[in-house]
Amino acid sequence: MEDKTRPAILVSACLLGVSCKYDGGHNRREQVIALKDRFHLIPACPEQLGGLPTPRIPSEIRDGRVFAKDGTDVTENFTKGAQEALRLAKLFDCSCAVLKARSPSCGSGMIYDGTFSGTKTAGDGVTAALLKKQGIRIYSEDETEFLGWA
């Protein structure tokens, strides 16, 4: 039986230690895992949900499309993954999400610029943008302590 006193939040699975990162690793963050004491954590990796393998070629957004470093257009995979992440957020009634900063899926406010040079630019990842359009608040793994969650 679900505990209705603890709200659900969508979380980038890599932040919980799931090995779904493009290189097969993870981005485990203890302060994100600690959120389990106050919230139901709903893990999601939009890139996997969109059908991309792990490991996979890294991707970045350029000119409104998502390209793997080898030039392959993977926009469709990222779009499908964003839609599936939104489906999970709605299913579990998530009003917010903690997503991986700067990711082409999950980045919010700042992402890599599409040159694969490590240069950052203002913008949102595909999933973050879709969730925001649906009124879901987005936080990065670096913002949880400022919210008093962890």
N, CA, C and O atoms as a GROMACS GRO file, in nm:
protein
  600
    1MET      N    1   0.084  -0.118   0.000
    1MET     CA    2   0.000   0.000   0.000
    1MET      C    3   0.088   0.125   0.000
    1MET      O    4   0.182   0.135   0.079
    2GLU      N    5   0.058   0.218  -0.088
    2GLU     CA    6   0.140   0.339  -0.102
    2GLU      C    7   0.116   0.435   0.015
    2GLU      O    8   0.002   0.455   0.056
    3ASP      N    9   0.222   0.493   0.066
    3ASP     CA   10   0.216   0.590   0.174
    3ASP      C   11   0.190   0.728   0.111
    3ASP      O   12   0.281   0.788   0.055
    4LYS      N   13   0.068   0.776   0.122
    4LYS     CA   14   0.029   0.904   0.060
    4LYS      C   15   0.089   1.025   0.132
    4LYS      O   16   0.080   1.137   0.082
    5THR      N   17   0.151   1.003   0.249
    5THR     CA   18   0.211   1.115   0.320
    5THR      C   19   0.347   1.151   0.263
    5THR      O   20   0.401   1.258   0.292
    6ARG      N   21   0.404   1.061   0.184
    6ARG     CA   22   0.534   1.087   0.122
    6ARG      C   23   0.514   1.106  -0.027
    6ARG      O   24   0.482   1.010  -0.097
    7PRO      N   25   0.532   1.227  -0.078
    7PRO     CA   26   0.511   1.250  -0.221
    7PRO      C   27   0.617   1.178  -0.305
    7PRO      O   28   0.728   1.152  -0.260
    8ALA      N   29   0.579   1.147  -0.427
    8ALA     CA   30   0.670   1.082  -0.521
    8ALA      C   31   0.743   1.188  -0.603
    8ALA      O   32   0.685   1.289  -0.641
    9ILE      N   33   0.871   1.162  -0.629
    9ILE     CA   34   0.947   1.247  -0.719
    9ILE      C   35   1.021   1.159  -0.821
    9ILE      O   36   1.072   1.052  -0.787
   10LEU      N   37   1.025   1.205  -0.943
   10LEU     CA   38   1.099   1.138  -1.048
   10LEU      C   39   1.247   1.170  -1.029
   10LEU      O   40   1.282   1.284  -0.999
   11VAL      N   41   1.333   1.069  -1.045
   11VAL     CA   42   1.477   1.090  -1.023
   11VAL      C   43   1.554   1.023  -1.136
   11VAL      O   44   1.523   0.910  -1.176
   12SER      N   45   1.655   1.092  -1.188
   12SER     CA   46   1.745   1.030  -1.285
   12SER      C   47   1.805   0.907  -1.220
   12SER      O   48   1.868   0.916  -1.114
   13ALA      N   49   1.786   0.792  -1.283
   13ALA     CA   50   1.831   0.665  -1.225
   13ALA      C   51   1.982   0.664  -1.199
   13ALA      O   52   2.027   0.602  -1.102
   14CYS      N   53   2.059   0.730  -1.283
   14CYS     CA   54   2.205   0.731  -1.264
   14CYS      C   55   2.244   0.796  -1.131
   14CYS      O   56   2.346   0.759  -1.073
   15LEU      N   57   2.163   0.891  -1.083
   15LEU     CA   58   2.192   0.957  -0.956
   15LEU      C   59   2.169   0.864  -0.837
   15LEU      O   60   2.219   0.889  -0.727
   16LEU      N   61   2.093   0.757  -0.859
   16LEU     CA   62   2.067   0.659  -0.755
   16LEU      C   63   2.166   0.543  -0.760
   16LEU      O   64   2.154   0.447  -0.684
   17GLY      N   65   2.264   0.553  -0.850
   17GLY     CA   66   2.366   0.449  -0.860
   17GLY      C   67   2.338   0.343  -0.964
   17GLY      O   68   2.412   0.246  -0.975
   18VAL      N   69   2.232   0.360  -1.043
   18VAL     CA   70   2.201   0.266  -1.150
   18VAL      C   71   2.301   0.290  -1.263
   18VAL      O   72   2.321   0.404  -1.305
   19SER      N   73   2.362   0.185  -1.312
   19SER     CA   74   2.464   0.197  -1.416
   19SER      C   75   2.398   0.212  -1.554
   19SER      O   76   2.395   0.119  -1.634
   20CYS      N   77   2.345   0.331  -1.579
   20CYS     CA   78   2.276   0.360  -1.704
   20CYS      C   79   2.337   0.478  -1.778
   20CYS      O   80   2.285   0.519  -1.882
   21LYS      N   81   2.444   0.532  -1.727
   21LYS     CA   82   2.513   0.645  -1.790
   21LYS      C   83   2.568   0.602  -1.927
   21LYS      O   84   2.590   0.483  -1.950
   22TYR      N   85   2.590   0.696  -2.015
   22TYR     CA   86   2.635   0.664  -2.151
   22TYR      C   87   2.757   0.572  -2.154
   22TYR      O   88   2.769   0.489  -2.245
   23ASP      N   89   2.847   0.586  -2.057
   23ASP     CA   90   2.969   0.504  -2.056
   23ASP      C   91   2.953   0.374  -1.976
   23ASP      O   92   3.051   0.302  -1.955
   24GLY      N   93   2.831   0.346  -1.932
   24GLY     CA   94   2.804   0.226  -1.855
   24GLY      C   95   2.820   0.245  -1.705
   24GLY      O   96   2.794   0.153  -1.627
   25GLY      N   97   2.861   0.364  -1.664
   25GLY     CA   98   2.877   0.396  -1.522
   25GLY      C   99   2.751   0.459  -1.465
   25GLY      O  100   2.642   0.445  -1.521
   26HIS      N  101   2.769   0.528  -1.354
   26HIS     CA  102   2.657   0.597  -1.288
   26HIS      C  103   2.708   0.729  -1.232
   26HIS      O  104   2.827   0.758  -1.236
   27ASN      N  105   2.617   0.806  -1.180
   27ASN     CA  106   2.647   0.935  -1.116
   27ASN      C  107   2.593   0.937  -0.974
   27ASN      O  108   2.536   1.037  -0.931
   28ARG      N  109   2.609   0.828  -0.902
   28ARG     CA  110   2.553   0.811  -0.767
   28ARG      C  111   2.583   0.933  -0.680
   28ARG      O  112   2.697   0.977  -0.669
   29ARG      N  113   2.478   0.986  -0.618
   29ARG     CA  114   2.491   1.100  -0.528
   29ARG      C  115   2.416   1.066  -0.399
   29ARG      O  116   2.295   1.046  -0.400
   30GLU      N  117   2.489   1.060  -0.290
   30GLU     CA  118   2.430   1.021  -0.162
   30GLU      C  119   2.319   1.116  -0.119
   30GLU      O  120   2.220   1.072  -0.060
   31GLN      N  121   2.334   1.245  -0.148
   31GLN     CA  122   2.229   1.338  -0.106
   31GLN      C  123   2.100   1.316  -0.183
   31GLN      O  124   1.992   1.350  -0.133
   32VAL      N  125   2.107   1.260  -0.303
   32VAL     CA  126   1.986   1.226  -0.377
   32VAL      C  127   1.927   1.097  -0.320
   32VAL      O  128   1.805   1.089  -0.301
   33ILE      N  129   2.010   0.998  -0.294
   33ILE     CA  130   1.961   0.873  -0.235
   33ILE      C  131   1.894   0.900  -0.099
   33ILE      O  132   1.796   0.834  -0.065
   34ALA      N  133   1.946   0.996  -0.024
   34ALA     CA  134   1.890   1.029   0.108
   34ALA      C  135   1.746   1.082   0.098
   34ALA      O  136   1.674   1.082   0.197
   35LEU      N  137   1.705   1.124  -0.020
   35LEU     CA  138   1.568   1.172  -0.038
   35LEU      C  139   1.465   1.061  -0.012
   35LEU      O  140   1.348   1.090   0.012
   36LYS      N  141   1.508   0.936  -0.018
   36LYS     CA  142   1.416   0.822   0.003
   36LYS      C  143   1.352   0.826   0.141
   36LYS      O  144   1.247   0.764   0.162
   37ASP      N  145   1.413   0.896   0.234
   37ASP     CA  146   1.357   0.905   0.368
   37ASP      C  147   1.235   0.996   0.375
   37ASP      O  148   1.156   0.987   0.468
   38ARG      N  149   1.220   1.084   0.276
   38ARG     CA  150   1.107   1.179   0.276
   38ARG      C  151   1.017   1.166   0.155
   38ARG      O  152   0.905   1.218   0.155
   39PHE      N  153   1.065   1.096   0.051
   39PHE     CA  154   0.991   1.086  -0.075
   39PHE      C  155   0.993   0.944  -0.128
   39PHE      O  156   1.082   0.866  -0.096
   40HIS      N  157   0.895   0.912  -0.209
   40HIS     CA  158   0.900   0.790  -0.290
   40HIS      C  159   0.978   0.828  -0.414
   40HIS      O  160   0.937   0.916  -0.489
   41LEU      N  161   1.091   0.762  -0.438
   41LEU     CA  162   1.176   0.794  -0.553
   41LEU      C  163   1.137   0.705  -0.670
   41LEU      O  164   1.132   0.582  -0.658
   42ILE      N  165   1.110   0.767  -0.782
   42ILE     CA  166   1.072   0.696  -0.904
   42ILE      C  167   1.189   0.709  -1.001
   42ILE      O  168   1.203   0.812  -1.066
   43PRO      N  169   1.273   0.604  -1.011
   43PRO     CA  170   1.391   0.614  -1.098
   43PRO      C  171   1.355   0.602  -1.245
   43PRO      O  172   1.267   0.524  -1.282
   44ALA      N  173   1.423   0.680  -1.327
   44ALA     CA  174   1.403   0.674  -1.472
   44ALA      C  175   1.530   0.716  -1.543
   44ALA      O  176   1.596   0.811  -1.503
   45CYS      N  177   1.563   0.645  -1.649
   45CYS     CA  178   1.668   0.688  -1.741
   45CYS      C  179   1.602   0.710  -1.875
   45CYS      O  180   1.574   0.614  -1.947
   46PRO      N  181   1.575   0.835  -1.911
   46PRO     CA  182   1.506   0.862  -2.037
   46PRO      C  183   1.578   0.807  -2.160
   46PRO      O  184   1.513   0.767  -2.257
   47GLU      N  185   1.708   0.804  -2.157
   47GLU     CA  186   1.782   0.754  -2.274
   47GLU      C  187   1.758   0.605  -2.292
   47GLU      O  188   1.740   0.558  -2.405
   48GLN      N  189   1.758   0.529  -2.183
   48GLN     CA  190   1.723   0.387  -2.193
   48GLN      C  191   1.576   0.370  -2.229
   48GLN      O  192   1.542   0.285  -2.311
   49LEU      N  193   1.488   0.450  -2.168
   49LEU     CA  194   1.346   0.442  -2.199
   49LEU      C  195   1.318   0.472  -2.346
   49LEU      O  196   1.219   0.426  -2.403
   50GLY      N  197   1.407   0.549  -2.407
   50GLY     CA  198   1.393   0.581  -2.548
   50GLY      C  199   1.454   0.478  -2.641
   50GLY      O  200   1.452   0.495  -2.762
   51GLY      N  201   1.509   0.370  -2.584
   51GLY     CA  202   1.559   0.261  -2.665
   51GLY      C  203   1.709   0.260  -2.691
   51GLY      O  204   1.758   0.176  -2.766
   52LEU      N  205   1.782   0.352  -2.630
   52LEU     CA  206   1.927   0.355  -2.649
   52LEU      C  207   1.994   0.253  -2.557
   52LEU      O  208   1.948   0.231  -2.445
   53PRO      N  209   2.102   0.191  -2.602
   53PRO     CA  210   2.172   0.091  -2.521
   53PRO      C  211   2.262   0.156  -2.417
   53PRO      O  212   2.289   0.276  -2.421
   54THR      N  213   2.308   0.074  -2.324
   54THR     CA  214   2.410   0.115  -2.228
   54THR      C  215   2.519   0.010  -2.234
   54THR      O  216   2.490  -0.109  -2.216
   55PRO      N  217   2.643   0.049  -2.258
   55PRO     CA  218   2.686   0.186  -2.288
   55PRO      C  219   2.640   0.229  -2.428
   55PRO      O  220   2.594   0.149  -2.509
   56ARG      N  221   2.655   0.361  -2.453
   56ARG     CA  222   2.616   0.421  -2.580
   56ARG      C  223   2.709   0.537  -2.610
   56ARG      O  224   2.779   0.586  -2.522
   57ILE      N  225   2.709   0.579  -2.733
   57ILE     CA  226   2.790   0.693  -2.774
   57ILE      C  227   2.732   0.819  -2.709
   57ILE      O  228   2.610   0.839  -2.714
   58PRO      N  229   2.814   0.904  -2.648
   58PRO     CA  230   2.760   1.025  -2.584
   58PRO      C  231   2.690   1.114  -2.687
   58PRO      O  232   2.724   1.115  -2.805
   59SER      N  233   2.590   1.188  -2.638
   59SER     CA  234   2.510   1.274  -2.725
   59SER      C  235   2.504   1.414  -2.668
   59SER      O  236   2.520   1.436  -2.548
   60GLU      N  237   2.480   1.510  -2.757
   60GLU     CA  238   2.459   1.649  -2.717
   60GLU      C  239   2.355   1.711  -2.811
   60GLU      O  240   2.331   1.660  -2.921
   61ILE      N  241   2.296   1.819  -2.766
   61ILE     CA  242   2.195   1.890  -2.845
   61ILE      C  243   2.262   1.998  -2.928
   61ILE      O  244   2.344   2.076  -2.879
   62ARG      N  245   2.225   2.001  -3.057
   62ARG     CA  246   2.275   2.102  -3.150
   62ARG      C  247   2.163   2.139  -3.245
   62ARG      O  248   2.104   2.051  -3.308
   63ASP      N  249   2.135   2.267  -3.257
   63ASP     CA  250   2.033   2.316  -3.349
   63ASP      C  251   1.897   2.249  -3.327
   63ASP      O  252   1.825   2.218  -3.422
   64GLY      N  253   1.863   2.226  -3.200
   64GLY     CA  254   1.733   2.171  -3.167
   64GLY      C  255   1.719   2.021  -3.188
   64GLY      O  256   1.610   1.967  -3.171
   65ARG      N  257   1.826   1.954  -3.224
   65ARG     CA  258   1.824   1.808  -3.244
   65ARG      C  259   1.931   1.747  -3.155
   65ARG      O  260   2.020   1.817  -3.107
   66VAL      N  261   1.922   1.617  -3.132
   66VAL     CA  262   2.020   1.548  -3.049
   66VAL      C  263   2.104   1.459  -3.139
   66VAL      O  264   2.052   1.377  -3.215
   67PHE      N  265   2.235   1.475  -3.128
   67PHE     CA  266   2.328   1.399  -3.209
   67PHE      C  267   2.427   1.324  -3.120
   67PHE      O  268   2.478   1.378  -3.023
   68ALA      N  269   2.452   1.198  -3.157
   68ALA     CA  270   2.559   1.123  -3.093
   68ALA      C  271   2.690   1.179  -3.146
   68ALA      O  272   2.694   1.242  -3.251
   69LYS      N  273   2.796   1.155  -3.073
   69LYS     CA  274   2.927   1.208  -3.111
   69LYS      C  275   2.972   1.162  -3.250
   69LYS      O  276   3.052   1.230  -3.315
   70ASP      N  277   2.922   1.047  -3.295
   70ASP     CA  278   2.956   0.997  -3.429
   70ASP      C  279   2.870   1.059  -3.539
   70ASP      O  280   2.883   1.021  -3.655
   71GLY      N  281   2.781   1.153  -3.502
   71GLY     CA  282   2.698   1.222  -3.600
   71GLY      C  283   2.559   1.164  -3.618
   71GLY      O  284   2.476   1.223  -3.689
   72THR      N  285   2.531   1.050  -3.556
   72THR     CA  286   2.398   0.988  -3.568
   72THR      C  287   2.294   1.075  -3.498
   72THR      O  288   2.314   1.116  -3.384
   73ASP      N  289   2.182   1.102  -3.566
   73ASP     CA  290   2.072   1.178  -3.509
   73ASP      C  291   1.991   1.084  -3.420
   73ASP      O  292   1.929   0.990  -3.470
   74VAL      N  293   1.990   1.109  -3.290
   74VAL     CA  294   1.918   1.026  -3.194
   74VAL      C  295   1.801   1.102  -3.130
   74VAL      O  296   1.753   1.066  -3.023
   75THR      N  297   1.757   1.206  -3.199
   75THR     CA  298   1.648   1.289  -3.147
   75THR      C  299   1.524   1.206  -3.116
   75THR      O  300   1.460   1.226  -3.013
   76GLU      N  301   1.490   1.113  -3.205
   76GLU     CA  302   1.370   1.031  -3.186
   76GLU      C  303   1.379   0.950  -3.057
   76GLU      O  304   1.280   0.939  -2.985
   77ASN      N  305   1.496   0.894  -3.028
   77ASN     CA  306   1.514   0.818  -2.904
   77ASN      C  307   1.497   0.908  -2.782
   77ASN      O  308   1.432   0.869  -2.684
   78PHE      N  309   1.554   1.027  -2.787
   78PHE     CA  310   1.544   1.119  -2.674
   78PHE      C  311   1.401   1.166  -2.654
   78PHE      O  312   1.356   1.182  -2.540
   79THR      N  313   1.330   1.189  -2.763
   79THR     CA  314   1.190   1.232  -2.755
   79THR      C  315   1.103   1.122  -2.696
   79THR      O  316   1.021   1.148  -2.608
   80LYS      N  317   1.122   0.998  -2.743
   80LYS     CA  318   1.046   0.885  -2.689
   80LYS      C  319   1.077   0.867  -2.541
   80LYS      O  320   0.985   0.845  -2.461
   81GLY      N  321   1.204   0.876  -2.502
   81GLY     CA  322   1.241   0.861  -2.362
   81GLY      C  323   1.179   0.969  -2.275
   81GLY      O  324   1.137   0.941  -2.163
   82ALA      N  325   1.173   1.091  -2.325
   82ALA     CA  326   1.111   1.201  -2.251
   82ALA      C  327   0.962   1.174  -2.231
   82ALA      O  328   0.909   1.199  -2.123
   83GLN      N  329   0.897   1.124  -2.333
   83GLN     CA  330   0.754   1.093  -2.322
   83GLN      C  331   0.729   0.982  -2.220
   83GLN      O  332   0.631   0.986  -2.146
   84GLU      N  333   0.818   0.882  -2.218
   84GLU     CA  334   0.804   0.773  -2.121
   84GLU      C  335   0.831   0.821  -1.979
   84GLU      O  336   0.764   0.780  -1.885
   85ALA      N  337   0.929   0.909  -1.962
   85ALA     CA  338   0.957   0.966  -1.831
   85ALA      C  339   0.837   1.047  -1.782
   85ALA      O  340   0.800   1.040  -1.665
   86LEU      N  341   0.776   1.123  -1.873
   86LEU     CA  342   0.656   1.199  -1.838
   86LEU      C  343   0.543   1.104  -1.798
   86LEU      O  344   0.469   1.131  -1.703
   87ARG      N  345   0.530   0.994  -1.870
   87ARG     CA  346   0.426   0.896  -1.837
   87ARG      C  347   0.446   0.845  -1.693
   87ARG      O  348   0.349   0.834  -1.617
   88LEU      N  349   0.571   0.815  -1.655
   88LEU     CA  350   0.598   0.771  -1.518
   88LEU      C  351   0.567   0.882  -1.417
   88LEU      O  352   0.508   0.856  -1.313
   89ALA      N  353   0.607   1.003  -1.449
   89ALA     CA  354   0.582   1.115  -1.357
   89ALA      C  355   0.432   1.133  -1.334
   89ALA      O  356   0.389   1.158  -1.221
   90LYS      N  357   0.353   1.120  -1.439
   90LYS     CA  358   0.208   1.134  -1.425
   90LYS      C  359   0.148   1.015  -1.350
   90LYS      O  360   0.061   1.032  -1.266
   91LEU      N  361   0.196   0.894  -1.381
   91LEU     CA  362   0.145   0.774  -1.316
   91LEU      C  363   0.162   0.780  -1.166
   91LEU      O  364   0.075   0.737  -1.090
   92PHE      N  365   0.276   0.834  -1.122
   92PHE     CA  366   0.306   0.840  -0.979
   92PHE      C  367   0.277   0.978  -0.919
   92PHE      O  368   0.312   1.004  -0.804
   93ASP      N  369   0.213   1.065  -0.997
   93ASP     CA  370   0.171   1.197  -0.950
   93ASP      C  371   0.289   1.279  -0.897
   93ASP      O  372   0.280   1.339  -0.790
   94CYS      N  373   0.397   1.280  -0.973
   94CYS     CA  374   0.518   1.356  -0.934
   94CYS      C  375   0.499   1.503  -0.969
   94CYS      O  376   0.466   1.536  -1.083
   95SER      N  377   0.520   1.590  -0.874
   95SER     CA  378   0.512   1.733  -0.902
   95SER      C  379   0.651   1.793  -0.925
   95SER      O  380   0.664   1.908  -0.966
   96CYS      N  381   0.754   1.713  -0.898
   96CYS     CA  382   0.890   1.760  -0.924
   96CYS      C  383   0.980   1.643  -0.959
   96CYS      O  384   0.944   1.527  -0.943
   97ALA      N  385   1.099   1.677  -1.007
   97ALA     CA  386   1.196   1.576  -1.047
   97ALA      C  387   1.336   1.624  -1.012
   97ALA      O  388   1.364   1.744  -1.017
   98VAL      N  389   1.423   1.531  -0.975
   98VAL     CA  390   1.565   1.560  -0.954
   98VAL      C  391   1.638   1.491  -1.069
   98VAL      O  392   1.643   1.368  -1.077
   99LEU      N  393   1.695   1.573  -1.157
   99LEU     CA  394   1.754   1.522  -1.281
   99LEU      C  395   1.901   1.558  -1.292
   99LEU      O  396   1.948   1.655  -1.232
  100LYS      N  397   1.973   1.478  -1.368
  100LYS     CA  398   2.118   1.496  -1.386
  100LYS      C  399   2.149   1.626  -1.459
  100LYS      O  400   2.101   1.648  -1.571
  101ALA      N  401   2.227   1.710  -1.397
  101ALA     CA  402   2.265   1.839  -1.453
  101ALA      C  403   2.341   1.821  -1.585
  101ALA      O  404   2.418   1.727  -1.602
  102ARG      N  405   2.318   1.912  -1.677
  102ARG     CA  406   2.389   1.927  -1.805
  102ARG      C  407   2.366   1.814  -1.905
  102ARG      O  408   2.422   1.817  -2.015
  103SER      N  409   2.286   1.715  -1.870
  103SER     CA  410   2.257   1.602  -1.959
  103SER      C  411   2.170   1.647  -2.076
  103SER      O  412   2.087   1.736  -2.061
  104PRO      N  413   2.190   1.586  -2.195
  104PRO     CA  414   2.104   1.621  -2.309
  104PRO      C  415   1.960   1.574  -2.288
  104PRO      O  416   1.870   1.618  -2.359
  105SER      N  417   1.938   1.485  -2.192
  105SER     CA  418   1.802   1.445  -2.154
  105SER      C  419   1.754   1.528  -2.037
  105SER      O  420   1.645   1.586  -2.041
  106CYS      N  421   1.833   1.533  -1.934
  106CYS     CA  422   1.787   1.578  -1.803
  106CYS      C  423   1.836   1.716  -1.760
  106CYS      O  424   1.787   1.770  -1.660
  107GLY      N  425   1.930   1.773  -1.830
  107GLY     CA  426   1.983   1.903  -1.791
  107GLY      C  427   1.876   2.010  -1.787
  107GLY      O  428   1.786   2.012  -1.871
  108SER      N  429   1.886   2.099  -1.690
  108SER     CA  430   1.788   2.207  -1.675
  108SER      C  431   1.860   2.340  -1.658
  108SER      O  432   1.929   2.363  -1.560
  109GLY      N  433   1.842   2.426  -1.756
  109GLY     CA  434   1.902   2.559  -1.751
  109GLY      C  435   2.038   2.568  -1.814
  109GLY      O  436   2.077   2.673  -1.864
  110MET      N  437   2.114   2.457  -1.813
  110MET     CA  438   2.249   2.456  -1.869
  110MET      C  439   2.277   2.315  -1.923
  110MET      O  440   2.260   2.216  -1.853
  111ILE      N  441   2.320   2.309  -2.049
  111ILE     CA  442   2.355   2.181  -2.113
  111ILE      C  443   2.483   2.201  -2.194
  111ILE      O  444   2.529   2.314  -2.211
  112TYR      N  445   2.539   2.093  -2.242
  112TYR     CA  446   2.655   2.103  -2.330
  112TYR      C  447   2.609   2.151  -2.467
  112TYR      O  448   2.497   2.122  -2.509
  113ASP      N  449   2.696   2.224  -2.537
  113ASP     CA  450   2.656   2.300  -2.656
  113ASP      C  451   2.652   2.224  -2.788
  113ASP      O  452   2.625   2.285  -2.891
  114GLY      N  453   2.679   2.094  -2.788
  114GLY     CA  454   2.670   2.018  -2.912
  114GLY      C  455   2.801   2.003  -2.987
  114GLY      O  456   2.806   1.942  -3.093
  115THR      N  457   2.909   2.059  -2.932
  115THR     CA  458   3.039   2.050  -2.998
  115THR      C  459   3.127   1.941  -2.939
  115THR      O  460   3.235   1.913  -2.990
  116PHE      N  461   3.081   1.879  -2.831
  116PHE     CA  462   3.156   1.774  -2.761
  116PHE      C  463   3.292   1.825  -2.713
  116PHE      O  464   3.390   1.750  -2.707
  117SER      N  465   3.296   1.954  -2.679
  117SER     CA  466   3.420   2.017  -2.632
  117SER      C  467   3.415   2.048  -2.483
  117SER      O  468   3.511   2.102  -2.428
  118GLY      N  469   3.304   2.014  -2.417
  118GLY     CA  470   3.288   2.046  -2.276
  118GLY      C  471   3.232   2.185  -2.252
  118GLY      O  472   3.217   2.228  -2.138
  119THR      N  473   3.201   2.256  -2.360
  119THR     CA  474   3.146   2.391  -2.350
  119THR      C  475   2.998   2.384  -2.314
  119THR      O  476   2.922   2.308  -2.374
  120LYS      N  477   2.959   2.465  -2.217
  120LYS     CA  478   2.819   2.467  -2.173
  120LYS      C  479   2.747   2.587  -2.232
  120LYS      O  480   2.808   2.689  -2.265
  121THR      N  481   2.615   2.572  -2.244
  121THR     CA  482   2.531   2.679  -2.295
  121THR      C  483   2.396   2.674  -2.224
  121THR      O  484   2.359   2.571  -2.168
  122ALA      N  485   2.324   2.784  -2.227
  122ALA     CA  486   2.191   2.787  -2.167
  122ALA      C  487   2.099   2.696  -2.246
  122ALA      O  488   2.103   2.693  -2.369
  123GLY      N  489   2.016   2.621  -2.175
  123GLY     CA  490   1.920   2.534  -2.241
  123GLY      C  491   1.877   2.421  -2.150
  123GLY      O  492   1.930   2.402  -2.040
  124ASP      N  493   1.780   2.345  -2.198
  124ASP     CA  494   1.726   2.231  -2.125
  124ASP      C  495   1.743   2.105  -2.208
  124ASP      O  496   1.739   2.109  -2.330
  125GLY      N  497   1.762   1.993  -2.139
  125GLY     CA  498   1.759   1.864  -2.205
  125GLY      C  499   1.617   1.832  -2.250
  125GLY      O  500   1.522   1.898  -2.208
  126VAL      N  501   1.603   1.733  -2.334
  126VAL     CA  502   1.474   1.699  -2.394
  126VAL      C  503   1.371   1.662  -2.288
  126VAL      O  504   1.258   1.710  -2.292
  127THR      N  505   1.408   1.578  -2.193
  127THR     CA  506   1.315   1.537  -2.088
  127THR      C  507   1.283   1.653  -1.994
  127THR      O  508   1.167   1.675  -1.961
  128ALA      N  509   1.385   1.726  -1.952
  128ALA     CA  510   1.361   1.840  -1.863
  128ALA      C  511   1.265   1.940  -1.926
  128ALA      O  512   1.176   1.991  -1.859
  129ALA      N  513   1.284   1.968  -2.055
  129ALA     CA  514   1.197   2.064  -2.124
  129ALA      C  515   1.052   2.014  -2.126
  129ALA      O  516   0.959   2.092  -2.101
  130LEU      N  517   1.032   1.887  -2.155
  130LEU     CA  518   0.896   1.832  -2.161
  130LEU      C  519   0.831   1.834  -2.022
  130LEU      O  520   0.715   1.871  -2.009
  131LEU      N  521   0.904   1.793  -1.921
  131LEU     CA  522   0.849   1.794  -1.786
  131LEU      C  523   0.813   1.936  -1.743
  131LEU      O  524   0.708   1.957  -1.682
  132LYS      N  525   0.899   2.031  -1.773
  132LYS     CA  526   0.870   2.171  -1.738
  132LYS      C  527   0.741   2.218  -1.805
  132LYS      O  528   0.660   2.287  -1.743
  133LYS      N  529   0.723   2.182  -1.932
  133LYS     CA  530   0.602   2.222  -2.005
  133LYS      C  531   0.476   2.166  -1.939
  133LYS      O  532   0.368   2.224  -1.952
  134GLN      N  533   0.491   2.055  -1.870
  134GLN     CA  534   0.378   1.992  -1.802
  134GLN      C  535   0.364   2.040  -1.657
  134GLN      O  536   0.281   1.988  -1.582
  135GLY      N  537   0.443   2.139  -1.618
  135GLY     CA  538   0.432   2.197  -1.484
  135GLY      C  539   0.509   2.124  -1.376
  135GLY      O  540   0.489   2.151  -1.257
  136ILE      N  541   0.597   2.033  -1.414
  136ILE     CA  542   0.677   1.960  -1.316
  136ILE      C  543   0.804   2.039  -1.288
  136ILE      O  544   0.878   2.073  -1.380
  137ARG      N  545   0.829   2.069  -1.161
  137ARG     CA  546   0.948   2.145  -1.122
  137ARG      C  547   1.071   2.057  -1.136
  137ARG      O  548   1.068   1.939  -1.099
  138ILE      N  549   1.178   2.113  -1.188
  138ILE     CA  550   1.302   2.039  -1.210
  138ILE      C  551   1.411   2.094  -1.120
  138ILE      O  552   1.430   2.215  -1.109
  139TYR      N  553   1.482   2.002  -1.054
  139TYR     CA  554   1.598   2.036  -0.973
  139TYR      C  555   1.713   1.947  -1.016
  139TYR      O  556   1.692   1.834  -1.060
  140SER      N  557   1.834   1.998  -1.004
  140SER     CA  558   1.951   1.914  -1.033
  140SER      C  559   1.997   1.848  -0.904
  140SER      O  560   1.950   1.880  -0.795
  141GLU      N  561   2.089   1.754  -0.918
  141GLU     CA  562   2.144   1.686  -0.801
  141GLU      C  563   2.217   1.784  -0.710
  141GLU      O  564   2.235   1.756  -0.591
  142ASP      N  565   2.259   1.898  -0.762
  142ASP     CA  566   2.330   1.998  -0.682
  142ASP      C  567   2.237   2.089  -0.605
  142ASP      O  568   2.283   2.167  -0.521
  143GLU      N  569   2.108   2.081  -0.631
  143GLU     CA  570   2.012   2.172  -0.567
  143GLU      C  571   1.937   2.110  -0.450
  143GLU      O  572   1.866   2.182  -0.379
  144THR      N  573   1.949   1.981  -0.427
  144THR     CA  574   1.869   1.919  -0.322
  144THR      C  575   1.898   1.975  -0.184
  144THR      O  576   1.805   1.989  -0.104
  145GLU      N  577   2.023   2.006  -0.154
  145GLU     CA  578   2.057   2.056  -0.019
  145GLU      C  579   1.997   2.194   0.005
  145GLU      O  580   1.963   2.228   0.118
  146PHE      N  581   1.984   2.274  -0.100
  146PHE     CA  582   1.927   2.408  -0.084
  146PHE      C  583   1.776   2.403  -0.062
  146PHE      O  584   1.717   2.498  -0.009
  147LEU      N  585   1.716   2.293  -0.101
  147LEU     CA  586   1.572   2.277  -0.084
  147LEU      C  587   1.538   2.218   0.052
  147LEU      O  588   1.420   2.205   0.087
  148GLY      N  589   1.639   2.183   0.128
  148GLY     CA  590   1.616   2.125   0.259
  148GLY      C  591   1.568   1.980   0.253
  148GLY      O  592   1.509   1.930   0.349
  149TRP      N  593   1.591   1.914   0.141
  149TRP     CA  594   1.542   1.777   0.125
  149TRP      C  595   1.639   1.676   0.181
  149TRP      O  596   1.598   1.569   0.227
  150ALA      N  597   1.766   1.708   0.180
  150ALA     CA  598   1.863   1.605   0.220
  150ALA      C  599   1.951   1.655   0.333
  150ALA      O  600   2.039   1.583   0.380
   0.00000   0.00000   0.00000
